[in-house]
Amino acid sequence: MSAITDPPKGGFQFSQLIYDTRYRSMTIQIVALVLFLLGVFWLLNNAAQNLAALGKPLGFSFLGEAAGYDINQKLIEYNNQMSHGRAALVGVLNTLLVAVLGCFLATMLGVIIGVLRLSSNWIVARIMTVYIEAFRNVPVLLWIVLMMAIFIENLPTPKAFRGDNATASMWFWDTVAFTNRGFYLPKPDFLSGSMVVVIVFLLSIVGVFVFRRWSRKRQEATGEILPNFWISLGILVIPTLLVYFVMGRPIGLESPELKGFNFKGGIYMRNSLIALTLALALYTAAFIAEIVRAGIMAINKGQSEAAFALGLRPNRTMNLIILPQALRVIIPPLISNYLNLTKNSSLAIAVGYMDITGTLGGITLNQTGREMECLLILMAIYLAISLTISTIMNWYNESVKLRER
Amino acid sequence: MSDIGYVRTEMLPEQAPPNATSGPIKWIQDNLFNGVLNSILTVLSIVFLYYVLSIVLPWIWNGSWTAGSLKECREVIAAAAGDHAGGHGHGAACWAVIRERYLQLIYGFYPSELYWRPNLAFIGMLVALLPILFSNLPRKMLWFSACYPFLAFWLLWGGSIFVPLGIMVGFVLGYAWMQVLGKRFGSIVGVIAAILAPVLWWGLAVGPIDTALSGMVANSRMDTVPAKLEREIEAMTSINLQEEENGLPKTQTFTLDAKKAQLNAFNNLPILPAKVEAAEAALSEGVAQGVTGEDLEKLEAAVSNAKNELALTKRTAGRIGLIPVESAKFGGFMLSIIIGVTGIVLSLPLGILLALGRQTNLFIVKSLCVGFIEFIRGVPLITLLFVASTLLNYFLPPGTTFDIILRVVIMVTLFAAAYMAETIRGGLAALPTGQYEAADALGLDYWKATRLIIMPQALKISIPGIVSNFIGLFKDSVLVSIIGLMDPIGLTNNIRADANWNGIVWELYGFIALLFFIACFSMSRYSMYLERKLKTGH
């Protein structure tokens, strides 16, 4: 019997590398690695030869050169005399802006639509089904260009706001203007003394956390439950409002005003930003709605019945029983939808929004002719963003995961 | 017993239930007005629906189908709506643009007299899919499915029949090598040989064989074909002239040009060999005189140019096959379908390999697979398409250029393969460990166990995921408009560039969205059906 497990006599033979299971996996791996390295070497060698023949060896110094193009939507200081690297940074921030706004909006919409699709109201549930199917089955690029077209074609020009018989008017007591060039929103105007209000507001937020903690301890000790929500709201709002009026209203709103042919002042959001964010959010919301629906449907009906039997009220049942369990089902696919939204934001180039694909992968690439370097950096940035989002969300997922034994 | 008089002996006729507990009223009460919140929601929904439909439906219904330009269209609509509607003609759709351009939205700039080729390819695709989708059809139909990719390639791009045949022979060659060498030297050697042999065959043999065969054909037909071509060209030219006189669009211009090119090739064929000889003589003379550097390179380039010209002429003149159509003419939904279907078909085997690689315990193989999958899934498709359009040629030997659609398909395949791998990995992970252990207990080796036990079950579990991958890929194929291909969205810009249709928006987007919706929605319904059919659980 021992003959089967004993190594063959007569020393090592070359054929053992293939036929002996002890060595075979090693052989396969080494062959795979060698083939992979050869392939990579071949590709890189070709690239080096081709680039040398074109006279543009690999180098990143172009990032320091003046960009020479303008970016009309920017979060940080930028002008066309600044470097390509700075333009790329503006692009990264613009990408993140769309991603954050889009994810936030998509989650809100998705949860509402997902819950409404489960509603017992027949007509509401049908409308939501139509919405979900319509958005899921049409390419997101089409939604983006369509949304952009809606803004350009259907909103009034700034010119329409002018004169005595203006055909368009501003919204919300003359503070917000929706035009076909973009949205003009009021900007908070910080006067002297505004710092005190801000500090009080921040302190109130800390206060809310302290109160919550104290309230939980009290509940554990005595069993009594305070109206946590209303007390928190009070702590958050009342001191800030008091100080605001005591200090003589130091924070005002600077509304956009029509000067000449365009609006001046306030916050200007280009229509490309809004169209892109809205289209991405509406598209992703359709997917999130299905995830939310699946999450809620995955919870056994017995869970809510058991909660009611224990005497919990509907909102506490939702908060303490249903939601924690549903989140476990919802979070992992939600992460991949956030990632998809972030990656889809690269379609900004179709509506001329200057995100990282528009700056680094668009104008910088075309101006400098550095395809290799630009695309390498572009991919690295997207990879970094994706990995960061998935790390953060996985960490959150870990904290809500079911702990079994 | 018989004196119990109050027991009824016959049944009363059934009475209709009270109105409040059945029928439409009950339904409305239960589904629309059960509670204050729901009543409010119902009223709001109805108002919303009325508002939307009262704008959209008249817009669709009152649209004009006959006008020749957007301006004309607006005039027709304004006239139909009467003076009270403001008279701008924006209140209804201008469907005339769809009537005029729907062929373009479907086929791109593919020559209209050759539409039968993509049509046939599409029907062939459906036939090839049938035995895969419906398992009760005869298994022999799978042979057609196996040959179909080559047939479709030939139908769509045209050209010599020897090229698709040569590619097909390459696959047979690879399979044969794998069988022979695999039996003799073990599976690893077999697999390597099966990859290397066809690549060498395609790279080195297919082109020259095609040229040589076409050259022989051209020489043998020298006496008959040019005369026939001349007659055909004359006939077609006169038809075109007639059409021009009658004010009709010219048909068959593409075929006419192709025939002229072929005739031209026949005329050039006797002259070119002398040209090649002259270039070669110049080169040998130059070498004899000791020319070096750029001058030598010029002479060498002249020789290779002359040879290439001769080969091209031979292939054009002696072409047995269809008129070639270059990739720039591809567009519309045809392009979306080509990219989507090719991407998904090619990505399936690659995705299976990647998923298996990610599941193995071979550390290096696993790391390579994980790295590839995570990299591809971390970057947007559009960056990969940028790589396809600007960068891919850099990674190939100097001087190689190849078709943009092929480049896009390569990148799309890699992209889809990463997602496919994750879908299939889910299926593999969902299989109970008992299945793996049972396969081991039967004494099957890794590949046999995978092929016979694991994969059929894992693929079945992953079908919904695979179909949704496909839907995603089909939708993503419109991204190629960003790198300048003429997919439906790219074509909308093209149509708007026409002075007649400058400024038209909704009709085009609506039409494209409708077609995509129909395709994607029916596919998702089919996947649900498949899921139910294949369900073997309880």
Interface residues (C-beta under 8 A of the other chain):
Chain A: I18 Y19 S25 T27 I28 Q29 I30 V31 A32 L33 F36 L43 N46 A47 Q49 N50 L51 A53 S119 S120 N121 W122 I123 V124 I127 E133 A134 R136 N137 V138 P139 V140 L141 L142 V145 L146 A149 E153 L339 K343 N344 S346 L347 I349 A350 T357 G361 L365 E371 M372 L375 L378 M379 Y382 L383 S386 L387
Chain B: D30 N31 L32 N34 N38 L41 T42 S45 I46 F48 L49 G186 I188 I192 N361 L362 F363 I364 V365 L368 E374 F375 R377 G378 V379 P380 L381 I382 T383 F386 V387 T390 L391 N393 Y394 F395 L396 P397 P398 I471 K475 D476 V478 L479 S481 I482 I489 T492 V505 W506 Y509 I512 A513 F516 F517 C520 F521 S524
